[in-house]
Amino acid sequence: MTKKIAKQATIIQHTWNLKPFFDGDDDPRIEKQKKNIQKRSFMFVRKWQNRKDYLKDPAVLAQALKEYERWMRQYGTDGNPGYYFWLRSQTDRNNPELKARYNKIEEFSKKVGNDMQFFHLRIAKIPQSLQSKFLRCSELKKYRHFLERIFAESQYLLSEPEEKIMNLKSATSYGNWVRMTADFLSREERRVLREDGSSAMLPLPEILSLLNSQKKNVRDRANREFNDILRAHVDVAEIEMNSILANKKIDDEIRKVPRPDLLRHISDDIDSGIVDALISAVSERFSIAREFYMLKAELMGKKKLLYHERNVDYGNITRRYSYREATNLMQSVFACLDRQFADILEGFIRKGQIDVYPRKGKSGGAFCVHHLISQPTYILLNHTNKLSDVLTFAHELGHGINNELIRGKQHSLNFGTPTSTAEVASTFMEDFVLKEILRDADDELRLSVMMMKLRDDVSTIFRQVACYRFEQELHRVFRKRGYLSKEEIGRLFQTHMAAYMGDAVEQSGGSEFWWVYWSHIRQYFYVYSYASGLLISKSLQNLVKRQPAFIEKLKAFLSAGLSASPRSIFLNLGIDIADRGFWDSGIDEVETLLRETRELAIRLRKIGKQRA
């Protein structure tokens, strides 16, 4: 890859700029905009609620959808107030006044959503004899897949009054429980050892970062404190988990859903058979992950890795990347792929759409978020200058680029990405940044980075599939037993983690409660998308490397949003994700990387013996 340095922003803002919304939490425009949202939704309800002609006449439905799309573009159920207070809550999780404001906005949003949901529900009840007619109609062409998605879920939708009840209870029966556990964890601080040998009170995100320290005393101390945090909250998490499992069971029974993960698949616009093929293909090759951990233990001179040591970097990756250096690297790589990618990053920086550093009360990890098509994308990081932080940054920027490309090509009803393919853009960008880092690496550094890449691939593909299977069993056993103790949840968790880690990783004390922190399992069967996204991404990376002009087709995929099913989009690119062999070909690449890494390790070991 030829280096081309993109123009660097002159000013880098390290926290989100929320001025495009409001001047502060008490800005009088907040209430004015809420009233306007109510007014606009009321106008739509008044015009269409008592009509039935749009359920029979495609031309009338096209007009109704045009107005609905305009409402979704500019207002939605909570508009700027909802997005603003959600963003504020992610950087100040322990502010009770802010929580109260957000809860009120959420309550407001639920009411508006309930008022508007008649439209979605009535379209879903269009008789099947008319559905095909509507889908063939040229006047509805731009809304065709929006209608297809509604028709797909129609058999599991309830009556309008029942859906209102389901919607209203979701906060108390699910959302509040999940938010409670996350908020408790975000408040935690512990005194731990830092890399420089000093000790300090640090928030949870920084404690998690220290778990991967190459200094044993640092990571062991961080692990003790992290496990102590989990133990302090596991009793609450036990009740939380049982409550949301019970809520899911009740919902599925009311909707007559035959399997717990089906609604996720419908929501993600993907056939259950495709997901089953992915889970089966990866599970049958857990041996790759086990061999990786055996190699890692061998290289680190250990018979077994402790659970919290499995992600420790092998070798001496001392290269640090300040946030400015990371942005320069990203701009260089993106500009070589496509100028538009670098321009999007420049816009994020210039407009203050990235919150960079960890601090108390801020959400841990990293994410990229969007809401309405008319609102900006925001990225949250917890950057600590590590190489892994650079790759996380690239990952979230991939999501951001995906959002912006969709924004430029689609209307508001197609704005978004199915979970099944949401991780394609992110892993694509992440891997190209890693390849640039490897360009000038010597063999020792190359081995370290290849081990890091394998670690990430194993975590993204094999670990997430193991987690998916854990979720499946969690719901299955709960529905049989009626309640699961924290110990029972822990045993199930360790069983599935051991299945892919093998004997080279010890399921050491405290690891049985790591499910407490794993937020993704609260999102019900979401995690398969990490594996599907990376395996699809590997295919697209190879196509771009072989044919640089393929980048235009890649951009077409990244711009497609919800305008067609993932399978249809990929079939247009010559890729059939329904083919079990497709998933195997992606897994083959991980196995190839493992073989090359092992061969490099053997060669370096021989060189070391010769020098000795």
C-alpha positions as CSV (number, residue, x, y, z in Angstrom):
1,M,0.0,0.0,0.0
2,T,1.5,3.3,-1.0
3,K,1.3,5.9,1.8
4,K,-0.7,9.0,1.2
5,I,-1.0,11.3,4.2
6,A,-4.4,12.9,4.3
7,K,-4.7,16.5,5.5
8,Q,-4.6,16.5,9.3
9,A,-7.3,18.5,11.1
10,T,-5.7,21.6,12.7
11,I,-7.7,21.3,15.9
12,I,-8.6,17.9,17.6
13,Q,-11.5,18.0,20.1
14,H,-11.3,15.1,22.5
15,T,-14.9,15.2,23.7
16,W,-18.2,15.1,21.9
17,N,-19.5,18.4,20.6
18,L,-23.2,18.3,21.3
19,K,-23.8,21.9,20.3
20,P,-25.6,20.9,17.1
21,F,-28.4,19.8,19.4
22,F,-28.6,22.1,22.4
23,D,-26.6,24.5,24.5
24,G,-27.0,22.5,27.6
25,D,-29.4,20.2,29.6
26,D,-31.7,23.1,30.4
27,D,-31.9,24.6,26.9
28,P,-35.5,25.8,26.4
29,R,-35.4,24.4,22.9
30,I,-35.6,20.9,24.3
31,E,-39.2,21.3,25.4
32,K,-40.1,23.2,22.3
33,Q,-38.8,20.4,20.1
34,K,-40.6,17.7,22.1
35,K,-43.9,19.6,21.5
36,N,-43.1,19.8,17.8
37,I,-42.5,16.0,17.7
38,Q,-45.9,15.5,19.4
39,K,-47.5,17.8,17.0
40,R,-46.0,16.1,13.9
41,S,-46.9,12.6,15.1
42,F,-50.4,13.8,16.0
43,M,-50.9,15.2,12.5
44,F,-49.8,11.9,11.0
45,V,-52.1,9.9,13.3
46,R,-55.0,12.2,12.7
47,K,-54.6,11.9,8.9
48,W,-54.1,8.1,8.6
49,Q,-55.4,6.2,11.7
50,N,-59.0,6.0,10.7
51,R,-58.3,5.3,7.0
52,K,-58.2,1.9,5.3
53,D,-57.6,2.9,1.7
54,Y,-53.8,2.8,2.0
55,L,-54.1,-0.9,3.0
56,K,-55.8,-1.6,-0.4
57,D,-54.5,0.9,-2.9
58,P,-50.7,1.0,-3.6
59,A,-50.8,4.6,-4.7
60,V,-52.3,5.7,-1.4
61,L,-49.8,3.6,0.5
62,A,-47.0,5.2,-1.4
63,Q,-48.2,8.7,-0.3
64,A,-48.6,7.5,3.3
65,L,-45.1,6.0,3.3
66,K,-43.7,9.2,1.9
67,E,-45.1,11.2,4.8
68,Y,-44.0,8.5,7.3
69,E,-40.4,8.6,5.8
70,R,-40.3,12.4,6.2
71,W,-41.4,12.0,9.9
72,M,-38.7,9.4,10.5
73,R,-36.1,11.6,8.9
74,Q,-36.8,14.7,10.9
75,Y,-38.5,13.7,14.1
76,G,-38.9,10.0,15.0
77,T,-40.2,9.3,18.4
78,D,-37.7,11.4,20.3
79,G,-35.8,13.5,17.8
80,N,-32.9,15.6,19.0
81,P,-33.9,15.5,22.7
82,G,-33.7,11.7,22.9
83,Y,-30.4,11.4,21.1
84,Y,-28.9,14.3,23.0
85,F,-29.7,12.9,26.5
86,W,-28.7,9.3,25.5
87,L,-25.3,10.6,24.4
88,R,-25.0,12.6,27.6
89,S,-25.8,9.5,29.6
90,Q,-22.9,7.6,28.0
91,T,-20.3,10.0,29.3
92,D,-21.9,10.8,32.7
93,R,-23.6,7.5,33.7
94,N,-23.8,8.3,37.4
95,N,-25.5,11.7,37.3
96,P,-28.9,11.1,38.9
97,E,-30.4,14.3,37.4
98,L,-29.3,13.3,34.0
99,K,-30.8,9.8,34.5
100,A,-34.1,11.4,35.4
101,R,-34.1,13.6,32.3
102,Y,-33.3,10.6,30.1
103,N,-36.0,8.5,31.7
104,K,-38.5,11.2,31.0
105,I,-37.4,11.4,27.4
106,E,-37.6,7.6,27.1
107,E,-41.2,7.7,28.6
108,F,-42.1,10.4,26.1
109,S,-40.6,8.4,23.2
110,K,-42.6,5.3,24.2
111,K,-45.8,7.3,24.1
112,V,-45.1,8.7,20.7
113,G,-44.0,5.3,19.5
114,N,-47.3,3.8,20.7
115,D,-49.3,6.5,19.0
116,M,-47.5,5.9,15.7
117,Q,-47.2,2.1,15.7
118,F,-50.7,1.6,14.3
119,F,-49.2,2.3,10.9
120,H,-46.6,-0.5,11.0
121,L,-49.0,-2.9,12.6
122,R,-51.8,-2.3,10.0
123,I,-49.4,-2.7,7.1
124,A,-48.3,-6.0,8.6
125,K,-51.9,-7.2,8.6
126,I,-52.3,-6.6,4.9
127,P,-53.6,-10.0,3.6
128,Q,-51.0,-12.2,1.9
129,S,-53.1,-12.2,-1.3
130,L,-52.4,-8.4,-1.5
131,Q,-48.8,-8.4,-0.3
132,S,-47.3,-9.7,-3.5
133,K,-49.3,-7.1,-5.5
134,F,-47.9,-4.3,-3.3
135,L,-44.4,-5.6,-3.7
136,R,-44.7,-5.6,-7.5
137,C,-46.1,-2.1,-7.7
138,S,-43.7,0.4,-9.3
139,E,-45.0,3.2,-7.1
140,L,-43.8,1.4,-4.0
141,K,-40.4,0.4,-5.5
142,K,-38.4,2.6,-3.2
143,Y,-40.2,1.1,-0.1
144,R,-40.2,-2.5,-1.4
145,H,-37.8,-4.0,1.1
146,F,-39.2,-2.0,4.0
147,L,-42.5,-3.7,3.2
148,E,-40.9,-7.1,2.8
149,R,-39.4,-6.8,6.3
150,I,-42.7,-5.9,7.8
151,F,-44.5,-8.7,6.1
152,A,-41.8,-11.2,7.3
153,E,-42.5,-10.3,11.0
154,S,-46.2,-10.0,10.6
155,Q,-47.1,-13.5,11.9
156,Y,-45.5,-12.7,15.3
157,L,-47.1,-9.3,15.8
158,L,-50.1,-8.8,18.2
159,S,-53.1,-6.5,18.1
160,E,-52.5,-2.8,18.4
161,P,-53.6,-2.6,22.1
162,E,-51.4,-5.6,23.0
163,E,-48.4,-4.1,21.2
164,K,-48.8,-0.9,23.1
165,I,-48.7,-2.9,26.4
166,M,-45.6,-4.8,25.2
167,N,-43.9,-1.5,24.3
168,L,-44.7,0.2,27.5
169,K,-43.5,-2.7,29.7
170,S,-40.2,-3.1,28.0
171,A,-38.5,-0.4,30.1
172,T,-39.5,-1.9,33.4
173,S,-39.2,-5.5,32.4
174,Y,-36.0,-5.2,30.5
175,G,-34.4,-1.8,29.9
176,N,-34.2,-0.7,33.6
177,W,-32.7,-4.0,34.7
178,V,-29.9,-4.0,32.1
179,R,-29.2,-0.3,32.7
180,M,-29.0,-0.9,36.5
181,T,-26.2,-3.5,36.2
182,A,-24.3,-1.4,33.7
183,D,-24.6,1.7,35.9
184,F,-23.5,-0.1,39.0
185,L,-20.4,-1.3,37.2
186,S,-19.6,2.1,35.7
187,R,-19.4,3.6,39.2
188,E,-16.6,1.3,40.3
189,E,-13.1,2.4,41.0
190,R,-10.3,0.3,42.5
191,R,-6.7,0.9,43.5
192,V,-4.5,-1.0,41.1
193,L,-0.9,-1.1,40.0
194,R,-0.1,0.8,36.8
195,E,2.5,0.0,34.2
196,D,5.0,2.4,35.7
197,G,4.8,0.6,39.1
198,S,2.7,3.3,40.8
199,S,-0.7,2.6,42.2
200,A,-3.8,4.7,41.6
201,M,-7.6,4.6,41.9
202,L,-8.8,3.8,38.4
203,P,-12.2,3.4,36.7
204,L,-13.4,0.1,35.4
205,P,-12.4,0.7,31.7
206,E,-8.7,1.3,32.7
207,I,-8.7,-1.7,35.1
208,L,-9.9,-3.8,32.1
209,S,-7.1,-2.4,30.0
210,L,-4.5,-3.5,32.6
211,L,-5.7,-7.1,32.5
212,N,-3.7,-7.4,29.3
213,S,-0.5,-6.0,30.8
214,Q,2.6,-8.0,30.0
215,K,3.7,-7.4,33.6
216,K,2.3,-10.3,35.6
217,N,2.0,-8.4,38.9
218,V,0.0,-5.6,37.1
219,R,-2.4,-7.9,35.3
220,D,-2.9,-10.2,38.3
221,R,-3.7,-7.2,40.6
222,A,-6.1,-5.8,38.0
223,N,-7.7,-9.3,37.7
224,R,-8.2,-9.5,41.5
225,E,-9.9,-6.1,41.6
226,F,-12.0,-6.9,38.5
227,N,-13.2,-10.2,40.0
228,D,-13.9,-8.4,43.3
229,I,-16.1,-5.9,41.4
230,L,-18.0,-8.7,39.7
231,R,-18.5,-10.5,43.0
232,A,-19.8,-7.3,44.5
233,H,-22.6,-7.2,41.8
234,V,-23.2,-10.8,40.9
235,D,-26.2,-11.1,43.2
236,V,-27.9,-8.2,41.5
237,A,-26.9,-9.5,38.1
238,E,-28.4,-12.9,38.9
239,I,-31.8,-11.4,39.6
240,E,-31.4,-9.1,36.5
241,M,-30.5,-12.0,34.3
242,N,-33.4,-14.1,35.5
243,S,-35.8,-11.2,35.1
244,I,-34.9,-10.5,31.5
245,L,-34.9,-14.2,30.7
246,A,-38.4,-14.5,32.1
247,N,-39.5,-11.4,30.2
248,K,-38.1,-12.9,26.9
249,K,-39.9,-16.2,27.6
250,I,-43.2,-14.4,28.2
251,D,-42.8,-12.3,25.1
252,D,-42.0,-15.4,23.0
253,E,-44.9,-17.3,24.4
254,I,-47.4,-14.5,23.7
255,R,-46.1,-14.1,20.2
256,K,-45.9,-17.8,19.6
257,V,-42.3,-17.7,18.5
258,P,-40.9,-21.2,18.0
259,R,-37.3,-20.5,19.0
260,P,-35.7,-17.8,21.2
261,D,-33.4,-16.4,18.6
262,L,-35.9,-16.3,15.7
263,L,-37.0,-12.6,16.2
264,R,-33.3,-11.6,16.2
265,H,-32.9,-13.3,12.8
266,I,-36.1,-11.6,11.4
267,S,-34.9,-8.3,12.8
268,D,-31.5,-8.8,11.2
269,D,-33.1,-9.7,7.9
270,I,-31.4,-13.1,7.7
271,D,-32.7,-16.6,7.5
272,S,-32.3,-18.8,10.6
273,G,-30.8,-21.5,8.4
274,I,-27.9,-19.1,7.4
275,V,-27.1,-18.4,11.1
276,D,-27.4,-22.1,12.0
277,A,-24.9,-22.9,9.2
278,L,-22.5,-20.3,10.5
279,I,-22.7,-21.5,14.1
280,S,-22.3,-25.1,13.0
281,A,-19.3,-24.3,10.7
282,V,-17.5,-22.4,13.4
283,S,-18.3,-24.8,16.3
284,E,-17.0,-27.8,14.3
285,R,-13.6,-26.0,14.0
286,F,-13.1,-24.9,17.6
287,S,-9.9,-26.9,17.3
288,I,-8.3,-23.9,15.6
289,A,-8.9,-21.7,18.7
290,R,-7.6,-24.5,21.0
291,E,-4.4,-24.8,18.9
292,F,-3.9,-21.1,19.0
293,Y,-4.0,-21.0,22.8
294,M,-1.7,-24.0,22.9
295,L,0.8,-22.1,20.8
296,K,0.4,-19.0,22.9
297,A,1.0,-20.9,26.1
298,E,4.1,-22.5,24.6
299,L,5.5,-19.2,23.4
300,M,4.9,-17.6,26.9
301,G,6.6,-20.6,28.6
302,K,3.5,-21.8,30.4
303,K,1.7,-25.1,30.6
304,K,-1.6,-23.2,30.8
305,L,-2.8,-19.7,30.5
306,L,-4.9,-18.3,33.3
307,Y,-8.3,-17.1,32.1
308,H,-7.4,-13.4,32.4
309,E,-4.1,-14.0,30.6
310,R,-5.5,-15.3,27.4
311,N,-5.5,-11.9,25.7
312,V,-2.1,-10.7,26.9
313,D,0.0,-9.5,24.0
314,Y,2.8,-11.9,23.1
315,G,6.2,-10.3,22.5
316,N,7.3,-6.8,23.0
317,I,4.7,-4.5,21.4
318,T,6.0,-1.3,22.9
319,R,4.9,0.9,20.1
320,R,2.5,3.6,21.5
321,Y,0.1,5.6,19.4
322,S,-1.1,8.9,20.7
323,Y,-4.5,9.9,19.5
324,R,-3.1,12.2,16.9
325,E,-0.7,9.6,15.6
326,A,-3.6,7.1,15.4
327,T,-5.7,9.6,13.4
328,N,-2.8,10.3,11.0
329,L,-2.3,6.5,10.4
330,M,-6.1,6.1,9.8
331,Q,-6.2,9.0,7.4
332,S,-3.3,7.5,5.4
333,V,-4.8,4.0,5.2
334,F,-8.3,5.3,4.3
335,A,-7.0,7.7,1.7
336,C,-5.3,4.8,-0.1
337,L,-8.5,2.8,-0.1
338,D,-10.8,5.6,-1.2
339,R,-10.6,9.4,-0.7
340,Q,-14.1,9.5,0.6
341,F,-13.2,7.3,3.6
342,A,-10.5,9.8,4.7
343,D,-12.8,12.7,4.1
344,I,-15.4,11.2,6.4
345,L,-12.8,10.7,9.2
346,E,-11.7,14.3,8.7
347,G,-15.3,15.4,9.2
348,F,-15.7,13.4,12.4
349,I,-12.6,15.0,13.9
350,R,-13.3,18.5,12.7
351,K,-16.9,18.4,14.0
352,G,-16.2,16.9,17.4
353,Q,-17.9,13.6,16.9
354,I,-15.4,11.4,18.7
355,D,-15.0,11.2,22.5
356,V,-11.5,9.9,23.1
357,Y,-10.2,9.2,26.6
358,P,-11.4,7.2,29.6
359,R,-12.8,8.9,32.7
360,K,-14.9,8.1,35.7
361,G,-18.6,7.7,34.9
362,K,-18.0,7.2,31.1
363,S,-19.2,4.0,29.4
364,G,-16.4,1.5,29.0
365,G,-15.3,-0.1,25.7
366,A,-16.1,1.7,22.4
367,F,-19.0,2.2,20.1
368,C,-20.2,4.1,17.1
369,V,-23.8,5.3,17.2
370,H,-26.4,6.9,14.9
371,H,-30.1,7.7,15.4
372,L,-32.0,9.6,12.8
373,I,-30.7,10.0,9.3
374,S,-30.7,13.8,9.8
375,Q,-28.4,13.6,12.9
376,P,-24.6,13.2,13.1
377,T,-22.8,9.9,13.9
378,Y,-20.8,9.8,17.2
379,I,-18.0,7.5,18.2
380,L,-16.9,6.7,21.8
381,L,-13.4,5.5,22.6
382,N,-11.4,4.8,25.7
383,H,-8.0,5.4,24.1
384,T,-4.9,4.6,26.2
385,N,-2.3,4.8,23.4
386,K,-2.0,1.0,22.9
387,L,-1.9,-0.7,19.5
388,S,-5.1,-2.4,20.3
389,D,-6.7,1.0,20.9
390,V,-5.7,2.0,17.3
391,L,-7.4,-1.1,15.9
392,T,-10.5,-0.4,18.1
393,F,-10.5,3.1,16.6
394,A,-10.3,1.8,13.1
395,H,-13.1,-0.7,13.9
396,E,-15.5,2.0,15.1
397,L,-14.5,4.3,12.2
398,G,-15.6,1.5,9.9
399,H,-19.0,1.7,11.4
400,G,-19.0,5.4,11.0
401,I,-18.0,5.3,7.4
402,N,-20.7,2.8,6.8
403,N,-23.3,5.1,8.4
404,E,-22.2,8.1,6.3
405,L,-22.3,6.2,3.0
406,I,-25.8,4.9,3.8
407,R,-26.8,8.5,4.7
408,G,-25.7,9.7,1.3
409,K,-27.7,7.1,-0.7
410,Q,-30.8,6.0,1.2
411,H,-34.0,7.4,2.7
412,S,-34.7,7.3,6.4
413,L,-36.6,3.9,6.2
414,N,-33.5,2.3,4.8
415,F,-31.1,4.0,7.2
416,G,-29.3,1.4,9.2
417,T,-27.4,-1.9,8.8
418,P,-28.8,-5.4,9.6
419,T,-26.9,-6.8,12.6
420,S,-26.0,-9.8,10.5
421,T,-23.7,-7.6,8.4
422,A,-23.0,-4.6,10.8
423,E,-19.5,-5.8,11.5
424,V,-18.3,-6.1,7.9
425,A,-17.2,-2.5,7.4
426,S,-15.7,-2.3,10.9
427,T,-13.5,-5.4,10.5
428,F,-12.6,-4.5,6.9
429,M,-11.1,-1.1,8.0
430,E,-9.5,-2.6,11.1
431,D,-7.7,-5.3,9.1
432,F,-6.4,-2.8,6.5
433,V,-5.0,-0.6,9.3
434,L,-3.3,-3.7,10.8
435,K,-1.7,-4.6,7.4
436,E,-0.2,-1.1,7.2
437,I,1.2,-1.5,10.7
438,L,2.8,-4.8,9.6
439,R,4.5,-3.3,6.5
440,D,7.7,-2.3,8.2
441,A,7.8,-4.8,11.0
442,D,10.8,-7.1,11.5
443,D,10.2,-10.8,12.2
444,E,10.0,-10.5,16.0
445,L,7.4,-7.7,15.8
446,R,5.6,-9.5,13.0
447,L,5.2,-12.6,15.1
448,S,3.9,-10.5,18.0
449,V,1.4,-8.7,15.7
450,M,0.3,-12.0,14.0
451,M,-0.3,-13.5,17.4
452,M,-2.4,-10.4,18.3
453,K,-4.3,-10.7,15.1
454,L,-5.0,-14.4,15.7
455,R,-6.1,-13.5,19.2
456,D,-8.6,-11.0,17.8
457,D,-9.9,-13.4,15.1
458,V,-10.3,-16.1,17.7
459,S,-12.2,-13.7,19.9
460,T,-14.4,-12.3,17.1
461,I,-15.2,-15.7,15.5
462,F,-14.9,-18.6,17.9
463,R,-15.5,-16.8,21.2
464,Q,-18.6,-15.0,20.0
465,V,-20.0,-18.3,18.6
466,A,-19.3,-19.9,21.9
467,C,-21.2,-17.1,23.5
468,Y,-24.1,-17.5,21.1
469,R,-24.3,-21.2,22.1
470,F,-24.1,-20.2,25.8
471,E,-27.1,-17.8,25.2
472,Q,-29.0,-20.6,23.5
473,E,-28.4,-22.9,26.5
474,L,-29.1,-20.2,29.0
475,H,-32.6,-19.6,27.5
476,R,-33.2,-23.4,27.1
477,V,-32.3,-24.3,30.7
478,F,-34.1,-21.3,32.2
479,R,-37.3,-22.3,30.3
480,K,-37.0,-25.8,31.7
481,R,-36.0,-24.8,35.3
482,G,-37.7,-21.5,35.9
483,Y,-34.7,-19.9,37.7
484,L,-30.9,-20.0,37.5
485,S,-28.6,-19.3,40.3
486,K,-25.4,-17.2,39.8
487,E,-23.4,-20.5,40.2
488,E,-25.5,-22.3,37.6
489,I,-25.1,-19.4,35.1
490,G,-21.4,-19.4,35.9
491,R,-21.1,-23.1,35.2
492,L,-22.9,-22.8,31.9
493,F,-20.7,-19.9,31.0
494,Q,-17.4,-21.7,31.8
495,T,-18.5,-24.8,30.0
496,H,-19.0,-22.9,26.7
497,M,-15.9,-20.9,27.1
498,A,-13.8,-24.1,27.8
499,A,-15.3,-25.6,24.6
500,Y,-13.5,-23.2,22.3
501,M,-10.5,-22.4,24.6
502,G,-9.5,-26.0,25.3
503,D,-7.1,-27.3,27.9
504,A,-4.5,-24.6,27.3
505,V,-6.6,-22.0,29.2
506,E,-7.6,-22.6,32.8
507,Q,-11.1,-21.6,33.7
508,S,-9.6,-20.0,36.8
509,G,-11.4,-18.8,39.9
510,G,-13.5,-15.7,39.3
511,S,-14.0,-16.3,35.6
512,E,-17.3,-18.0,36.3
513,F,-18.7,-14.5,36.9
514,W,-17.4,-12.7,33.8
515,W,-20.8,-13.0,32.2
516,V,-21.8,-10.2,34.6
517,Y,-19.8,-7.7,32.5
518,W,-20.6,-9.1,29.1
519,S,-23.3,-6.6,28.0
520,H,-23.9,-8.3,24.6
521,I,-25.8,-11.2,26.1
522,R,-28.4,-8.7,27.3
523,Q,-29.1,-7.9,23.6
524,Y,-30.2,-11.5,22.9
525,F,-28.3,-13.4,20.2
526,Y,-26.5,-10.4,18.8
527,V,-23.0,-11.8,19.1
528,Y,-23.2,-14.1,16.0
529,S,-22.9,-10.9,13.9
530,Y,-19.3,-10.4,15.0
531,A,-18.4,-13.8,13.5
532,S,-20.5,-13.3,10.3
533,G,-19.2,-9.8,9.8
534,L,-15.5,-10.8,10.1
535,L,-15.8,-13.9,7.8
536,I,-17.7,-11.8,5.2
537,S,-15.1,-9.1,5.6
538,K,-12.3,-11.5,4.9
539,S,-13.8,-12.3,1.5
540,L,-14.2,-8.7,0.6
541,Q,-10.7,-7.9,1.7
542,N,-9.3,-10.5,-0.7
543,L,-11.4,-9.2,-3.6
544,V,-10.1,-5.6,-3.0
545,K,-6.5,-6.8,-2.7
546,R,-6.8,-8.8,-6.0
547,Q,-8.9,-6.1,-7.8
548,P,-8.5,-2.6,-6.4
549,A,-11.4,-1.4,-8.5
550,F,-13.7,-3.7,-6.5
551,I,-13.7,-0.9,-3.9
552,E,-16.5,0.7,-5.8
553,K,-18.6,-2.5,-5.4
554,L,-17.7,-2.5,-1.7
555,K,-18.9,1.1,-1.4
556,A,-22.2,0.1,-3.1
557,F,-22.6,-2.6,-0.4
558,L,-21.7,-0.2,2.4
559,S,-24.3,2.3,0.9
560,A,-27.1,-0.2,0.6
561,G,-28.3,0.0,4.2
562,L,-31.7,-1.7,4.6
563,S,-32.6,-1.4,1.0
564,A,-32.3,-5.2,0.4
565,S,-31.6,-8.3,2.4
566,P,-28.0,-9.1,3.1
567,R,-28.2,-12.3,1.0
568,S,-29.5,-10.3,-2.0
569,I,-26.8,-7.6,-1.6
570,F,-24.0,-10.2,-1.5
571,L,-25.4,-12.2,-4.3
572,N,-25.0,-9.1,-6.4
573,L,-21.3,-9.2,-5.5
574,G,-21.0,-12.9,-6.4
575,I,-21.1,-14.1,-2.7
576,D,-23.6,-16.6,-1.4
577,I,-23.7,-16.4,2.4
578,A,-26.3,-19.3,2.5
579,D,-23.5,-21.6,1.3
580,R,-21.9,-23.5,4.2
581,G,-18.7,-23.6,2.2
582,F,-18.6,-19.8,2.2
583,W,-18.2,-19.8,6.0
584,D,-15.6,-22.6,5.8
585,S,-13.5,-20.6,3.4
586,G,-13.3,-17.7,5.8
587,I,-12.4,-20.0,8.7
588,D,-9.7,-21.5,6.4
589,E,-8.0,-18.1,6.4
590,V,-7.8,-18.1,10.1
591,E,-6.3,-21.6,10.0
592,T,-3.8,-20.4,7.4
593,L,-2.7,-17.5,9.6
594,L,-2.3,-19.9,12.5
595,R,-0.1,-22.2,10.4
596,E,2.1,-19.2,9.1
597,T,2.4,-17.9,12.7
598,R,3.5,-21.3,14.0
599,E,6.0,-21.6,11.2
600,L,7.4,-18.2,11.9
601,A,7.7,-19.0,15.6
602,I,9.6,-22.2,14.8
603,R,12.0,-20.4,12.5
604,L,12.7,-17.7,15.1
605,R,13.2,-20.3,17.8
606,K,15.8,-22.1,15.6
607,I,17.6,-18.7,14.9
608,G,17.6,-18.1,18.7
609,K,19.2,-21.5,19.3
610,Q,21.8,-20.9,16.7
611,R,22.8,-17.6,18.2
612,A,22.9,-19.2,21.6
